[in-house]
Amino acid sequence: MPPTPDMIPIWRQGDDIWIVDQRRLPGSWHEVRIATVETMAEAIRTLAVRGAPAIGIAGGYGYWIAARLLLAEHPQLNAAALQAELTAAATVLRETRPTAVNLGWALDRMERVAQALLATGEVPANFTALLGVAAQAIADEDLTMCRRIGAAGAALIQSGEAILTHCNAGGLATGGYGTALGVLRAAHATGKAIHVYVDETRPLGQGARLTTYELHHARIPYTLITDSMAGSLMASGRIQRVITGADRIAANGDAVNKIGTYSVAVLARHHGIPFHIAAPSSTVDLSLMTGAAIPIEERATTEVTAPYGAAEYFAEVPVWNPAFDCTPATLIASIITEQGVLEGPYIGRLAAHLGAE
């Protein structure tokens, strides 16, 4: 199917799960059928499907695929054996990418559903159907949350503002619509005249490849810049606000997002520009008090030495390639969730904002 207005990157069609291979964007909208846990894990690991909320959705669907295949191949499997096999499948998915909390959050949610269904010691006849409902609910809820995030954040934006964003926090990174880009879409939809500046987001160019693609289809005015231009752009007075997504937010408001976000936040503070994080409640990890406890994924050196598959440096060059960095809560003017806009300090107040203990 062609790109939808919401840019939904993963969806269920009957008994099939489909993704759009984001490695091939913006060149082509290429759809891939995901039929096994292993192919789902590979899609997450290689960034065919990416973005914290989107890989959470992928995890939920992957768990459902595992259950469906296990019972199709072994219809007499007892409850205990089925639970053990599903836990193993969840581990395969869980280990693909360690930083974004949504993946583990979704798998934990699916495991709780499975455990409740198997609590009697029997496998219900509708076991896989009910897991499919649970997986679909994760996707549907995320799209709803993104729309609510957009509406809440749009109220912050004044007509005529230019907003800088980093990486891709649009529909492609979520269940559709987007978080940071959802805010921009909502502001644009209400008639506010905005202009978006897009950091390219080296080394994989998620801003250059994906955010520009989404803004183009949404017909929101934008300009692409290299990452190193952000400071000069702010100094010129042409940026009034910065909005990014997040892959995990600690209880104190520290936010881990794509590498380079911290630099943008420091520059924004120096220039007196408000810096906002937009993310669903599933991205908040209240079990970690600070961002220092959030694991930072390190990825292949070739992502730096051979960007977009083209070799630029000799093979032996030493490389450090963390995929994310942590922005301290003190640099974040507000965190925008589906519950509304929360300003710091965040300790204690973030949990209350989300209705958690």
N, C-alpha and C positions, 0 to 999 in steps of 0.2 A: 504494500500500500504506500502511497506517497506520504510525505511528512504531514502530520496533522497539525492544526494550529497550536496544540498543546505540546507537540514534539514528544509524544510518549515513546520511550525507548525500549520497553519490554511489555509484552502483553500475552494474554492467554486466548487461544482460539480453539475451542473444543478441548481436545486432550493434548493440544500442542502448545508449547511456549515458544514465542518468537522474540528475537531482539533485533535492533538495528545495530550493525557492526560500526561502532563509532570510530574505529581506526581508519575507516574508509571515507569518513566525512571530512571536508564538504564535497569531495569529488563525486560520490555516489551514495544514494540511500539504498544500502544493501541489507536485506533481511536474512536472518539465519535462524533455522529451527533448532531448538535445544531439546535433545531427546534423552539425555542421561545426566546424572550428577557430575560425571567427569567432564562433559562438555560445558556444563554450566560453570564448574570451577575454573576451567580453562578460559572461558569468556570473561570471568571476573578478573582472573590473574593477569590476563593480557590486555585488559582495558577495552575489550570489545563492548562490554557494558561497564559503566563507571559512574562515579558520583555516589556519595554516601547513601542517600535514600534509595537510589536505583539498585545498588547492590544489596541493600536490605530486602527489597522486593525480589530480587533474583534469588536470594537465599531462601525466602519463603516458597517460591515456586520450585526451587531445586529440591527442597525437602519433600514437597508433594510428589515430584517426579520420582524420588527415591521410593516412597511408599507405594506408588502405583506400580512401578516395575517389580518391586520385591513381591508383592502379592500376586502379580500376573505370572511371575516365574515360579513362585512357591506358595500356592493358594492355601496350603495346610500349615503355614508357618504359625507357631503359637505366639501369644502376646509378648512373652518375655524375649523370645528370639527376635521378633519384629522390632521391639523397642531397642534392642542392642544393635541391630543392623541400621536402624534409623539414626542412632547416636553416632555410629561410625560415619554415616553419610554426612551428618551435620558437621562432624569434625573436618572432613575433607573440604567442605565449603567454608567453614569458619577460618581455616588456616590460609586461605588465598590472599587476604589483605588484612593486616592487623590494626590499622589506625582507625578507620571509620567504625564507629560503634554500632551503626544501624544494622550491619550484617549480623553481628552476634545478638543484637536485640531481637531481630526478626526470627532467627533460628531458635532462640530461647522461647519465644512466643509460640512457635510451631511445636516445639518439644513439649511445652505445657499442655497444648491441645491434645497431642498424641498420648501423653501420659494419662490425661483425664479420660480419654476414650478407651484406654486399655486397662483402666484401674480395676475392672471386674475380673481380669485375667483372661478375658475372651476378646477376640478381634471382631468388632461389629461389622455387619455386612456393608454398611455405608462408610466405613473407615476412611477410604481414600477420597470419597466424595466430600466428607466433612473437612478433611485436611485441605482439599481444593478450595472450599469456601473460606477457610481460614487464611490461606495464601492470597486469595483474591481480595479479602478484606484489607490486608496490609497495603496492597496496591491502591485500592479505592480510597482508603483513609489518607494515604499520602497525597493523592491528588486534591482531596478536600482540604487537607492542612495547607498545601501550597497556595491554594486560592485564598484561604484566610490569612496567611502570611502576607500575600500580596496586598490584600485590602488594608491590613494593619499598617504595613510599611509605607504604602502610598500616601497615607495621611501626613507623613513627615516631609514629603517632597513638595517643593514650591514650583509652580510653573516658571520656566526659564532656566532651571538649574541644569548644570552639567555634572554628571555622576561618573565616577571611575569605578570599574569593577575588575576583579582579578579572577582568572581561571574561568570555569563554566559552572554556574549554579542555576541553570535553566531547566526546561522540561527534560532535556537529555540526561540530566544528572539526577532526576527525581522520578516520581510516578507520572510526571507531566506538569506543565505550567511553570514550575521552577520556584526557587526560594529568592535569592537576590534578584534574578531576572523576573521572577514573579512580581516582586515589588515594582520593578520598572514597567512591566507590562500593565499592571493595574493602574499605575500613575498615567501612563500613556492612554489607556482606555478611557480614563475620566477626562481626557482633553488637555492634560497638562503638557506644555511644550517642554520636552526634555531632550538632552543630547547625552549619549553614553560614550565614554572613552573606555576602550577595551585593551587591557594589558595582554600582550601576546601569550604570556605564561610559558616561558621556556622551562624545561627542555622539550616538552611534548606539544606545546602550542594549543592548549585547550581553549584559550581565549581567542587566538587567531583563527583556529579551525572551527570551533563549535559555537562560541558565543556570538561571533559575527554572523554565522550561519543562522542562528536563531533570531537575532535582531533583524537581519535582512528579511526573513520570512514574516516577522511581526511588523515590519515596516516602521521600526523605531530608528530614528537617526543615530548614527554611531560613527566613531573614528577609531581605527586600530593604531596602537602605538607599541613600540618595543618596551619591555619592562624597564629598561634603563632611562626611559623618557619621563617616567611618572613624576619624579621630583621636580624637574624643570617645568612640567605642565602645571603642577600645583603652584610653583613659585610665580608663574605667569598670571595667576588669579583666575584661571579658566575652569577650575574644579570647585564645586560647592559641597560635594558630599562623596563619600566612598561607601559602597555596599558590597559585601562578599558573602559567600556561604560559609559553611563549616563542616568538617568531617567528624569532629567530636568536641563537645564543650564540657569542661569540668565544672564541678559544683560551685567553684568560686568565680566562674565566668571566663576563665582562660579558654581560648578557642584555638584548636588546631585546624588549619586549612592548608590548601596547596602552597608549596614552597614559594616564597616571595611575598606572601600576605603580610608577614611580620614587618618586612621592609616598608610596604605600603602604609601600614598602620603607624609606624614611626614617622614617616614623612608627613602623613596627615596630621599627626599631633603637632609637629614642628610648624606646620603652616596654618594651624587653627581650623582644620577641616574635620567635621564629625565623621567618625568611622563606625559603621554599623555591621553587625552580623545578622543574617537572616537564615533561620534553620528551624526544622520541625522539632517537637519535643523528643522524638526518637533519637535525635542527635545529641541530646544532653545526657551525660553519664554522671549521675549523682554519686556513684560509688567511688569516684576519684575526686579528691579535694582540690587538686591543682593540675594544671596542664603538664607539669613535670612528670607526672605518672602516666601520661598517654604515650603508648609506643609509637615511634616514628618509623614508618616503612622506608627501607632503602631499596632502590631499584637498580636495574642493570646499568653498567657504565655506558653501554652502547646508546642508551637514550640521550646521553650527552655528546658522545663522540660521533654518533651517526644519527643525528636528528632526522626524523621522517624517513629513516632507512638509507640516507645518503651519507657515506663516510666523509667526515671533515677533518679528522685528526688521525695521527698515526696510532696504531692499535695499543702501544705500550703506555700511553699517557695515563698517569694516575688520576682517578676520578672519585669524587664524593658526590653521591646523588640521592639525598633524602627527598622523598616525595612531598613532605609536609613540613611546616614549622608552626610554632606556637606563638600566638599573639596574646600578651598579658591582658587580663581583664581591665587594667587601668587605662589601656589605650582604646577601649571599646565604649563608644558613647551610648549604644543601646544594643540589646539583643531582641530581635523580632521573631516571635514564634506565632503559632496559630492562636495562642492565648492573648496576643497583643504585643505592645512595645514595653520592654522593661529597661530602665536605666540603672546604672550601677550606683552603689556597690551591690554586687550580686550574691555574696555569701549569705545563705539562708533565704534571701529573697527570691533567688532563682527557683529553688525547690517550691516555695509557696506559690510563685507565679504559675508553675506547672501543676499545682494541686497535689504535690508529692510531700511525703514526710521528710 
